[in-house]
Amino acid sequence: MYVRLFDTGMILFLCVGTPTNIRRRRHYPPDIKKVIYAMSLERSAPGMMKEGVTKSVAADTGIPVRVVQRVWRDGQTGGGILAFENNKKKFCGRKKNHLTQMP
């Protein structure tokens, strides 16, 4: 982050470190998302979220309400609890080159 200082017609740049009060996004792994989805699923009616469920799940887990709502929506559109599985198993990274031996 740079701050402009004006002094007698000259522009000076002062480099300031990253502020300490910036909120960073948290990463919630798939197993935590499964727990959140299961908690909200057992407290809701089939296919419909009851009033106050997201607030209670957020209060119990210490996770923001918007995250609980997003996990619920992802679980509903993705096919239930299996929506939080890792889809990159065995299909990510560099392809293996099999070297053949020359005779």
Chimera marker file (.cmm) of the C-alpha trace (Angstrom):
<marker_set name="trace">
<marker id="1" x="0.000" y="0.000" z="0.000" r="1" g="1" b="0" radius="0.5"/>
<marker id="2" x="1.359" y="3.374" z="-0.930" r="1" g="1" b="0" radius="0.5"/>
<marker id="3" x="0.500" y="6.736" z="0.584" r="1" g="1" b="0" radius="0.5"/>
<marker id="4" x="0.976" y="9.972" z="-1.328" r="1" g="1" b="0" radius="0.5"/>
<marker id="5" x="2.644" y="12.828" z="0.455" r="1" g="1" b="0" radius="0.5"/>
<marker id="6" x="2.564" y="16.251" z="-1.142" r="1" g="1" b="0" radius="0.5"/>
<marker id="7" x="5.483" y="18.472" z="-0.228" r="1" g="1" b="0" radius="0.5"/>
<marker id="8" x="6.314" y="21.636" z="-2.181" r="1" g="1" b="0" radius="0.5"/>
<marker id="9" x="5.059" y="20.320" z="-5.479" r="1" g="1" b="0" radius="0.5"/>
<marker id="10" x="6.908" y="16.980" z="-5.239" r="1" g="1" b="0" radius="0.5"/>
<marker id="11" x="5.063" y="13.727" z="-4.869" r="1" g="1" b="0" radius="0.5"/>
<marker id="12" x="6.690" y="11.312" z="-2.465" r="1" g="1" b="0" radius="0.5"/>
<marker id="13" x="5.572" y="7.725" z="-2.035" r="1" g="1" b="0" radius="0.5"/>
<marker id="14" x="5.816" y="6.124" z="1.326" r="1" g="1" b="0" radius="0.5"/>
<marker id="15" x="5.530" y="2.347" z="1.508" r="1" g="1" b="0" radius="0.5"/>
<marker id="16" x="3.377" y="1.196" z="4.383" r="1" g="1" b="0" radius="0.5"/>
<marker id="17" x="3.069" y="-2.449" z="5.420" r="1" g="1" b="0" radius="0.5"/>
<marker id="18" x="-0.150" y="-4.393" z="5.266" r="1" g="1" b="0" radius="0.5"/>
<marker id="19" x="-2.588" y="-3.150" z="7.904" r="1" g="1" b="0" radius="0.5"/>
<marker id="20" x="-3.291" y="-5.557" z="10.711" r="1" g="1" b="0" radius="0.5"/>
<marker id="21" x="-7.036" y="-4.992" z="10.816" r="1" g="1" b="0" radius="0.5"/>
<marker id="22" x="-7.829" y="-6.407" z="7.356" r="1" g="1" b="0" radius="0.5"/>
<marker id="23" x="-10.214" y="-9.362" z="7.540" r="1" g="1" b="0" radius="0.5"/>
<marker id="24" x="-9.002" y="-12.324" z="5.545" r="1" g="1" b="0" radius="0.5"/>
<marker id="25" x="-11.258" y="-14.915" z="3.958" r="1" g="1" b="0" radius="0.5"/>
<marker id="26" x="-11.203" y="-18.208" z="5.750" r="1" g="1" b="0" radius="0.5"/>
<marker id="27" x="-10.995" y="-21.517" z="3.954" r="1" g="1" b="0" radius="0.5"/>
<marker id="28" x="-13.363" y="-24.159" z="5.211" r="1" g="1" b="0" radius="0.5"/>
<marker id="29" x="-12.285" y="-27.692" z="4.218" r="1" g="1" b="0" radius="0.5"/>
<marker id="30" x="-14.802" y="-30.182" z="2.816" r="1" g="1" b="0" radius="0.5"/>
<marker id="31" x="-15.160" y="-32.089" z="6.091" r="1" g="1" b="0" radius="0.5"/>
<marker id="32" x="-16.249" y="-28.915" z="7.921" r="1" g="1" b="0" radius="0.5"/>
<marker id="33" x="-18.713" y="-28.175" z="5.104" r="1" g="1" b="0" radius="0.5"/>
<marker id="34" x="-20.139" y="-31.688" z="5.453" r="1" g="1" b="0" radius="0.5"/>
<marker id="35" x="-20.675" y="-31.131" z="9.175" r="1" g="1" b="0" radius="0.5"/>
<marker id="36" x="-22.368" y="-27.761" z="8.555" r="1" g="1" b="0" radius="0.5"/>
<marker id="37" x="-24.628" y="-29.267" z="5.892" r="1" g="1" b="0" radius="0.5"/>
<marker id="38" x="-25.514" y="-32.251" z="8.095" r="1" g="1" b="0" radius="0.5"/>
<marker id="39" x="-26.365" y="-29.980" z="11.036" r="1" g="1" b="0" radius="0.5"/>
<marker id="40" x="-28.596" y="-27.772" z="8.926" r="1" g="1" b="0" radius="0.5"/>
<marker id="41" x="-30.172" y="-30.813" z="7.248" r="1" g="1" b="0" radius="0.5"/>
<marker id="42" x="-31.200" y="-32.436" z="10.527" r="1" g="1" b="0" radius="0.5"/>
<marker id="43" x="-32.709" y="-29.165" z="11.788" r="1" g="1" b="0" radius="0.5"/>
<marker id="44" x="-34.725" y="-28.445" z="8.645" r="1" g="1" b="0" radius="0.5"/>
<marker id="45" x="-37.805" y="-29.880" z="6.954" r="1" g="1" b="0" radius="0.5"/>
<marker id="46" x="-37.200" y="-32.004" z="3.844" r="1" g="1" b="0" radius="0.5"/>
<marker id="47" x="-35.925" y="-29.690" z="1.136" r="1" g="1" b="0" radius="0.5"/>
<marker id="48" x="-36.901" y="-26.514" z="2.999" r="1" g="1" b="0" radius="0.5"/>
<marker id="49" x="-34.918" y="-24.560" z="5.547" r="1" g="1" b="0" radius="0.5"/>
<marker id="50" x="-36.912" y="-23.618" z="8.646" r="1" g="1" b="0" radius="0.5"/>
<marker id="51" x="-36.730" y="-20.122" z="10.078" r="1" g="1" b="0" radius="0.5"/>
<marker id="52" x="-33.740" y="-19.550" z="12.348" r="1" g="1" b="0" radius="0.5"/>
<marker id="53" x="-31.845" y="-22.701" z="11.383" r="1" g="1" b="0" radius="0.5"/>
<marker id="54" x="-28.956" y="-20.877" z="9.735" r="1" g="1" b="0" radius="0.5"/>
<marker id="55" x="-28.564" y="-18.584" z="12.740" r="1" g="1" b="0" radius="0.5"/>
<marker id="56" x="-28.526" y="-21.493" z="15.170" r="1" g="1" b="0" radius="0.5"/>
<marker id="57" x="-26.016" y="-23.492" z="13.098" r="1" g="1" b="0" radius="0.5"/>
<marker id="58" x="-23.816" y="-20.401" z="12.732" r="1" g="1" b="0" radius="0.5"/>
<marker id="59" x="-23.975" y="-19.743" z="16.472" r="1" g="1" b="0" radius="0.5"/>
<marker id="60" x="-23.162" y="-23.374" z="17.330" r="1" g="1" b="0" radius="0.5"/>
<marker id="61" x="-20.203" y="-23.643" z="14.965" r="1" g="1" b="0" radius="0.5"/>
<marker id="62" x="-18.854" y="-20.091" z="15.143" r="1" g="1" b="0" radius="0.5"/>
<marker id="63" x="-19.075" y="-19.655" z="11.369" r="1" g="1" b="0" radius="0.5"/>
<marker id="64" x="-20.721" y="-16.627" z="9.678" r="1" g="1" b="0" radius="0.5"/>
<marker id="65" x="-24.367" y="-16.954" z="8.616" r="1" g="1" b="0" radius="0.5"/>
<marker id="66" x="-23.557" y="-16.304" z="4.939" r="1" g="1" b="0" radius="0.5"/>
<marker id="67" x="-21.168" y="-19.274" z="4.901" r="1" g="1" b="0" radius="0.5"/>
<marker id="68" x="-23.863" y="-21.546" z="6.348" r="1" g="1" b="0" radius="0.5"/>
<marker id="69" x="-26.335" y="-20.296" z="3.730" r="1" g="1" b="0" radius="0.5"/>
<marker id="70" x="-23.830" y="-20.881" z="0.922" r="1" g="1" b="0" radius="0.5"/>
<marker id="71" x="-23.046" y="-24.407" z="2.159" r="1" g="1" b="0" radius="0.5"/>
<marker id="72" x="-26.780" y="-25.195" z="2.285" r="1" g="1" b="0" radius="0.5"/>
<marker id="73" x="-27.307" y="-23.887" z="-1.260" r="1" g="1" b="0" radius="0.5"/>
<marker id="74" x="-24.272" y="-25.780" z="-2.594" r="1" g="1" b="0" radius="0.5"/>
<marker id="75" x="-25.494" y="-28.983" z="-0.964" r="1" g="1" b="0" radius="0.5"/>
<marker id="76" x="-28.984" y="-28.601" z="-2.415" r="1" g="1" b="0" radius="0.5"/>
<marker id="77" x="-27.795" y="-27.920" z="-5.963" r="1" g="1" b="0" radius="0.5"/>
<marker id="78" x="-24.848" y="-30.320" z="-5.865" r="1" g="1" b="0" radius="0.5"/>
<marker id="79" x="-26.625" y="-33.484" z="-4.832" r="1" g="1" b="0" radius="0.5"/>
<marker id="80" x="-26.507" y="-33.624" z="-1.042" r="1" g="1" b="0" radius="0.5"/>
<marker id="81" x="-23.570" y="-34.447" z="1.160" r="1" g="1" b="0" radius="0.5"/>
<marker id="82" x="-21.551" y="-35.739" z="-1.798" r="1" g="1" b="0" radius="0.5"/>
<marker id="83" x="-21.354" y="-32.201" z="-3.206" r="1" g="1" b="0" radius="0.5"/>
<marker id="84" x="-18.432" y="-31.508" z="-0.888" r="1" g="1" b="0" radius="0.5"/>
<marker id="85" x="-16.179" y="-34.295" z="-2.114" r="1" g="1" b="0" radius="0.5"/>
<marker id="86" x="-12.875" y="-33.429" z="-3.731" r="1" g="1" b="0" radius="0.5"/>
<marker id="87" x="-13.344" y="-33.620" z="-7.492" r="1" g="1" b="0" radius="0.5"/>
<marker id="88" x="-9.656" y="-33.390" z="-8.303" r="1" g="1" b="0" radius="0.5"/>
<marker id="89" x="-8.635" y="-36.810" z="-7.027" r="1" g="1" b="0" radius="0.5"/>
<marker id="90" x="-6.160" y="-38.440" z="-9.402" r="1" g="1" b="0" radius="0.5"/>
<marker id="91" x="-6.924" y="-35.920" z="-12.149" r="1" g="1" b="0" radius="0.5"/>
<marker id="92" x="-4.724" y="-32.990" z="-11.166" r="1" g="1" b="0" radius="0.5"/>
<marker id="93" x="-1.063" y="-32.237" z="-11.545" r="1" g="1" b="0" radius="0.5"/>
<marker id="94" x="1.408" y="-33.088" z="-14.239" r="1" g="1" b="0" radius="0.5"/>
<marker id="95" x="0.732" y="-36.106" z="-16.400" r="1" g="1" b="0" radius="0.5"/>
<marker id="96" x="3.099" y="-38.983" z="-15.847" r="1" g="1" b="0" radius="0.5"/>
<marker id="97" x="5.527" y="-39.779" z="-18.645" r="1" g="1" b="0" radius="0.5"/>
<marker id="98" x="6.246" y="-43.452" z="-18.898" r="1" g="1" b="0" radius="0.5"/>
<marker id="99" x="9.737" y="-43.944" z="-20.208" r="1" g="1" b="0" radius="0.5"/>
<marker id="100" x="10.280" y="-46.992" z="-22.338" r="1" g="1" b="0" radius="0.5"/>
<marker id="101" x="13.671" y="-48.649" z="-22.268" r="1" g="1" b="0" radius="0.5"/>
<marker id="102" x="15.616" y="-48.735" z="-25.487" r="1" g="1" b="0" radius="0.5"/>
<marker id="103" x="17.038" y="-52.168" z="-26.445" r="1" g="1" b="0" radius="0.5"/>
<link id1="1" id2="2" r="1" g="1" b="0" radius="0.2"/>
<link id1="2" id2="3" r="1" g="1" b="0" radius="0.2"/>
<link id1="3" id2="4" r="1" g="1" b="0" radius="0.2"/>
<link id1="4" id2="5" r="1" g="1" b="0" radius="0.2"/>
<link id1="5" id2="6" r="1" g="1" b="0" radius="0.2"/>
<link id1="6" id2="7" r="1" g="1" b="0" radius="0.2"/>
<link id1="7" id2="8" r="1" g="1" b="0" radius="0.2"/>
<link id1="8" id2="9" r="1" g="1" b="0" radius="0.2"/>
<link id1="9" id2="10" r="1" g="1" b="0" radius="0.2"/>
<link id1="10" id2="11" r="1" g="1" b="0" radius="0.2"/>
<link id1="11" id2="12" r="1" g="1" b="0" radius="0.2"/>
<link id1="12" id2="13" r="1" g="1" b="0" radius="0.2"/>
<link id1="13" id2="14" r="1" g="1" b="0" radius="0.2"/>
<link id1="14" id2="15" r="1" g="1" b="0" radius="0.2"/>
<link id1="15" id2="16" r="1" g="1" b="0" radius="0.2"/>
<link id1="16" id2="17" r="1" g="1" b="0" radius="0.2"/>
<link id1="17" id2="18" r="1" g="1" b="0" radius="0.2"/>
<link id1="18" id2="19" r="1" g="1" b="0" radius="0.2"/>
<link id1="19" id2="20" r="1" g="1" b="0" radius="0.2"/>
<link id1="20" id2="21" r="1" g="1" b="0" radius="0.2"/>
<link id1="21" id2="22" r="1" g="1" b="0" radius="0.2"/>
<link id1="22" id2="23" r="1" g="1" b="0" radius="0.2"/>
<link id1="23" id2="24" r="1" g="1" b="0" radius="0.2"/>
<link id1="24" id2="25" r="1" g="1" b="0" radius="0.2"/>
<link id1="25" id2="26" r="1" g="1" b="0" radius="0.2"/>
<link id1="26" id2="27" r="1" g="1" b="0" radius="0.2"/>
<link id1="27" id2="28" r="1" g="1" b="0" radius="0.2"/>
<link id1="28" id2="29" r="1" g="1" b="0" radius="0.2"/>
<link id1="29" id2="30" r="1" g="1" b="0" radius="0.2"/>
<link id1="30" id2="31" r="1" g="1" b="0" radius="0.2"/>
<link id1="31" id2="32" r="1" g="1" b="0" radius="0.2"/>
<link id1="32" id2="33" r="1" g="1" b="0" radius="0.2"/>
<link id1="33" id2="34" r="1" g="1" b="0" radius="0.2"/>
<link id1="34" id2="35" r="1" g="1" b="0" radius="0.2"/>
<link id1="35" id2="36" r="1" g="1" b="0" radius="0.2"/>
<link id1="36" id2="37" r="1" g="1" b="0" radius="0.2"/>
<link id1="37" id2="38" r="1" g="1" b="0" radius="0.2"/>
<link id1="38" id2="39" r="1" g="1" b="0" radius="0.2"/>
<link id1="39" id2="40" r="1" g="1" b="0" radius="0.2"/>
<link id1="40" id2="41" r="1" g="1" b="0" radius="0.2"/>
<link id1="41" id2="42" r="1" g="1" b="0" radius="0.2"/>
<link id1="42" id2="43" r="1" g="1" b="0" radius="0.2"/>
<link id1="43" id2="44" r="1" g="1" b="0" radius="0.2"/>
<link id1="44" id2="45" r="1" g="1" b="0" radius="0.2"/>
<link id1="45" id2="46" r="1" g="1" b="0" radius="0.2"/>
<link id1="46" id2="47" r="1" g="1" b="0" radius="0.2"/>
<link id1="47" id2="48" r="1" g="1" b="0" radius="0.2"/>
<link id1="48" id2="49" r="1" g="1" b="0" radius="0.2"/>
<link id1="49" id2="50" r="1" g="1" b="0" radius="0.2"/>
<link id1="50" id2="51" r="1" g="1" b="0" radius="0.2"/>
<link id1="51" id2="52" r="1" g="1" b="0" radius="0.2"/>
<link id1="52" id2="53" r="1" g="1" b="0" radius="0.2"/>
<link id1="53" id2="54" r="1" g="1" b="0" radius="0.2"/>
<link id1="54" id2="55" r="1" g="1" b="0" radius="0.2"/>
<link id1="55" id2="56" r="1" g="1" b="0" radius="0.2"/>
<link id1="56" id2="57" r="1" g="1" b="0" radius="0.2"/>
<link id1="57" id2="58" r="1" g="1" b="0" radius="0.2"/>
<link id1="58" id2="59" r="1" g="1" b="0" radius="0.2"/>
<link id1="59" id2="60" r="1" g="1" b="0" radius="0.2"/>
<link id1="60" id2="61" r="1" g="1" b="0" radius="0.2"/>
<link id1="61" id2="62" r="1" g="1" b="0" radius="0.2"/>
<link id1="62" id2="63" r="1" g="1" b="0" radius="0.2"/>
<link id1="63" id2="64" r="1" g="1" b="0" radius="0.2"/>
<link id1="64" id2="65" r="1" g="1" b="0" radius="0.2"/>
<link id1="65" id2="66" r="1" g="1" b="0" radius="0.2"/>
<link id1="66" id2="67" r="1" g="1" b="0" radius="0.2"/>
<link id1="67" id2="68" r="1" g="1" b="0" radius="0.2"/>
<link id1="68" id2="69" r="1" g="1" b="0" radius="0.2"/>
<link id1="69" id2="70" r="1" g="1" b="0" radius="0.2"/>
<link id1="70" id2="71" r="1" g="1" b="0" radius="0.2"/>
<link id1="71" id2="72" r="1" g="1" b="0" radius="0.2"/>
<link id1="72" id2="73" r="1" g="1" b="0" radius="0.2"/>
<link id1="73" id2="74" r="1" g="1" b="0" radius="0.2"/>
<link id1="74" id2="75" r="1" g="1" b="0" radius="0.2"/>
<link id1="75" id2="76" r="1" g="1" b="0" radius="0.2"/>
<link id1="76" id2="77" r="1" g="1" b="0" radius="0.2"/>
<link id1="77" id2="78" r="1" g="1" b="0" radius="0.2"/>
<link id1="78" id2="79" r="1" g="1" b="0" radius="0.2"/>
<link id1="79" id2="80" r="1" g="1" b="0" radius="0.2"/>
<link id1="80" id2="81" r="1" g="1" b="0" radius="0.2"/>
<link id1="81" id2="82" r="1" g="1" b="0" radius="0.2"/>
<link id1="82" id2="83" r="1" g="1" b="0" radius="0.2"/>
<link id1="83" id2="84" r="1" g="1" b="0" radius="0.2"/>
<link id1="84" id2="85" r="1" g="1" b="0" radius="0.2"/>
<link id1="85" id2="86" r="1" g="1" b="0" radius="0.2"/>
<link id1="86" id2="87" r="1" g="1" b="0" radius="0.2"/>
<link id1="87" id2="88" r="1" g="1" b="0" radius="0.2"/>
<link id1="88" id2="89" r="1" g="1" b="0" radius="0.2"/>
<link id1="89" id2="90" r="1" g="1" b="0" radius="0.2"/>
<link id1="90" id2="91" r="1" g="1" b="0" radius="0.2"/>
<link id1="91" id2="92" r="1" g="1" b="0" radius="0.2"/>
<link id1="92" id2="93" r="1" g="1" b="0" radius="0.2"/>
<link id1="93" id2="94" r="1" g="1" b="0" radius="0.2"/>
<link id1="94" id2="95" r="1" g="1" b="0" radius="0.2"/>
<link id1="95" id2="96" r="1" g="1" b="0" radius="0.2"/>
<link id1="96" id2="97" r="1" g="1" b="0" radius="0.2"/>
<link id1="97" id2="98" r="1" g="1" b="0" radius="0.2"/>
<link id1="98" id2="99" r="1" g="1" b="0" radius="0.2"/>
<link id1="99" id2="100" r="1" g="1" b="0" radius="0.2"/>
<link id1="100" id2="101" r="1" g="1" b="0" radius="0.2"/>
<link id1="101" id2="102" r="1" g="1" b="0" radius="0.2"/>
<link id1="102" id2="103" r="1" g="1" b="0" radius="0.2"/>
</marker_set>
